[in-house]
Amino acid sequence: MTTTNILFEVGLEEMPARFLDDAQTQLKEKTTAWLDELRVPHQGIVVYSTPRRLAVLIKDAADKQPDIEEEAKGPAKSIAIDENGEWTKAAIGFSRGQGKTVKDIYTKEVNGTEYIFVRKFIEGRKTIDLLQGFKEVVLKINFPKSMRWSDLNLRYVRPIRWITALFGSQIVSLEIAGVTASNKTDGHRFLGESVALSTADEYPSKLKEQYVMVDPAEREQKIREEIAQLQEEKGWKVSVDDDLVDEVKHLVEYPTVFSGSFDEEFLEVPEEALITSMKEHQRYFPVRDAEGNLLPNFVAVRNGDSNHIDTVARGNEKVLRARLSDARFFYEEDKKQSIEDNVKKLDKMVFQEKLGTISDKVSRVTQLTDQISQLVAVDAVVRKQAVRAAEISKFDLVTNMVNEFTKLQGVMGEKYALLSGESKQTAKAINEHYMPRHAGDNLPTSTEGALVSVADKLDTIIGCISVGIIPSGSQDPYGLRRQAIGVLQILKDQKWQVELEQLLEEAYQQFEVTGIPTRSKQEVMQDVSEFFGHRASYLMKEAGIDQDVIEAVLHAGIGVYQFTFEKAVVLAEKRQDETFKPVQEALGRVMNLAAKAGAGEVRQELFENDTETALYAEVNKSLPDYQRAMEQQKAELALQILGELAGQIHEFFDHTMVMAEDESLKNNRLALLNKIASMVYRYADLSKVQWKQQF
């Protein structure tokens, strides 16, 4: 069997850069599934993309499907042959359906019953005859947005302009949206030209001659290498943002790195605004000196070669100057506004239809920040600064700069607060209260920032859920999942000794006094608790903790999250420890029997043997130390104290019949076990931990 490389390329109008990574992934997955379904052996698939094309090169594909010889099973022999020994209609129909006759039938026993079978041979089809089906692969690729063009009913990411389809050197018969496949492909829009391919193998090299690098990884490598070279030549430190590199490589077909400059006077504008303008609007990389100071320079990537690069740089400088002039104007105008005037404007900004204005939200967050400050017992100065930060936390939302660059909310708030004479701690908290802004983002480093951040996020979560806005599937317009995870991360990072449930109660009260909730408190708090439980479970899974351990520590709620998380970590380690097995067995047996016990006091006068007395004494001796360890939130020590009861528990079970016939003896022994079980339950519901699968 011979093999051949296969090429498919779909040429389009420029696609949005953000679509390409996912489109490549889909193209590879769907092509692989398509070839598997066709039974066409191959040695791998390489996908390519540029802003103007999606392509796949199938390596060493077989020239035909493998022949198949298979066995087809028919009805039972008792149904296939009548009482006269003749073939029935069922047998005749089965053989005909398989392209055979009754002469080809044979019988074989399956699970004690005889069935009729036939063997059939299916000759593999030529691969080239199957390839027109690639049209379905192309049309099954999903994009966030699609469009129609001309008078076609087809919706696709962008209009299809050409199709290249080759089986080795043969053109594949393929047509999509009125465009017929050929062996021609288009080079760079300005530097290249249309080129005919002799074989599929020529695809990457021929297009590179036409100033198209079809491999995104190769384009990225060129960009990074040229930036590194520029850094070395100029003595700069270029801020190479990975996300920006990923976007830029999908904006060009033939990247060439160049640099430009802007007037130093623009450096008077906060650098965050300058950098955002360069990155968001122009896709430029900012430049710093050896000390980390922002320089009046930028690095950009051209879609083309280095010819006339100086002219290109000057054109980009002119465009950037206009952008930075806008930023400077916004900055100067914003400085003329007072914080208090901006805060008043929040009365006219709606946060959510049922939850009121941004001003209403700020009032709630301010009250909640004060309540949380008292709960976590911060000093008076921190409390005052946190409350002040909450009062003015959203004032920058009405500034020109944030209106233009929404990502700078909080950042500009800090800048303007400092200019207005606010303390550094208050200003910093305005910025930090948005943290973490996204997955993997930094957490607030100041206590003030953490306090306002938790208050703000809890207000959003409780408010939305109280009026029935609950995330489902991929729908989460207010980012409630992200914000809940942020709350838990901050609680853990700050090591606050406060139960999450208490914070939720305080947050709910801010809405209850205004009559906002549209559902009962019980419904709202149940939904909120479940919502946070899912987020806590997610974070623990991310930390490598198994589901059974997670359920064990969350059985009664989240509590003090840092301590709950630490208990999960300790239990996860212990369940892998063979030496802990006796402890697990002892505590597990206690909990199983204690489940049958009712509330009751332990009566020492009913003890019948020394093991009962010894276990009772050991429990009473351990209890103060255990309670102290739990209060001090020492997870490992608390479990160690519980573990020290294991020996006496085993002795007790070896010499004591718990389920005695005498009702009073039985209840007394169950009460003793219940006392131990109550201690264990405070730590975790160990009955949920699947210890056996670990040993």
Secondary structure as UniProt FT lines:
FT   STRAND          3..12
FT   HELIX           17..38
FT   STRAND          45..50
FT   TURN            51..52
FT   STRAND          53..62
FT   STRAND          68..76
FT   HELIX           77..80
FT   TURN            83..84
FT   HELIX           89..97
FT   TURN            98..99
FT   HELIX           102..104
FT   STRAND          106..110
FT   TURN            111..112
FT   STRAND          113..122
FT   HELIX           127..129
FT   HELIX           131..133
FT   HELIX           134..139
FT   TURN            150..151
FT   STRAND          160..167
FT   TURN            168..169
FT   STRAND          170..171
FT   STRAND          175..176
FT   TURN            177..178
FT   STRAND          179..180
FT   STRAND          184..186
FT   TURN            189..191
FT   STRAND          194..196
FT   HELIX           200..202
FT   HELIX           203..209
FT   TURN            210..211
FT   HELIX           216..234
FT   STRAND          237..238
FT   HELIX           242..249
FT   TURN            250..251
FT   STRAND          255..261
FT   HELIX           264..268
FT   HELIX           271..276
FT   HELIX           277..282
FT   STRAND          285..288
FT   TURN            290..291
FT   STRAND          294..303
FT   TURN            307..308
FT   HELIX           309..335
FT   HELIX           339..345
FT   HELIX           346..348
FT   STRAND          350..352
FT   TURN            353..355
FT   STRAND          356..357
FT   HELIX           358..375
FT   TURN            376..377
FT   HELIX           380..391
FT   TURN            392..394
FT   HELIX           395..398
FT   HELIX           400..404
FT   HELIX           406..408
FT   TURN            409..410
FT   HELIX           411..419
FT   TURN            420..421
FT   HELIX           424..432
FT   TURN            433..434
FT   TURN            439..440
FT   HELIX           447..466
FT   TURN            467..468
FT   TURN            473..474
FT   TURN            477..478
FT   HELIX           480..494
FT   HELIX           500..512
FT   TURN            513..515
FT   HELIX           521..542
FT   TURN            543..544
FT   HELIX           547..553
FT   TURN            554..556
FT   HELIX           561..574
FT   TURN            575..576
FT   HELIX           578..580
FT   HELIX           581..594
FT   TURN            595..596
FT   HELIX           604..606
FT   HELIX           610..631
FT   TURN            632..633
FT   HELIX           635..643
FT   TURN            644..645
FT   HELIX           646..655
FT   HELIX           663..683
FT   HELIX           686..688
FT   HELIX           691..694
//
